[in-house]
Amino acid sequence: YEEPENPEITIDTDRETIEEGVSRIISYLEENGFIENRVNIYFSDSAATHYG
């Protein structure tokens, strides 16, 4: 394993809980368009359930 010179995101596992690290990773992925925002998914699913 070679440590990246300029990582896009870093997680300090000695300073953060697993939950904090996961939350930061998910937020990063959402903000950069890699995955859909959790709020948008929730409301899309809710609308489909109520109006579909």
Stockholm file with secondary structure:
# STOCKHOLM 1.0

chainA/1-52         YEEPENPEITIDTDRETIEEGVSRIISYLEENGFIENRVNIYFSDSAATHYG
#=GR chainA/1-52 SS CCCCSSCSCCCCTTTSCHHHHHHHHHHHHHHTTSSCCHHHHHHHHHHHHHHC
#=GC SS_cons        CCCCSSCSCCCCTTTSCHHHHHHHHHHHHHHTTSSCCHHHHHHHHHHHHHHC
//
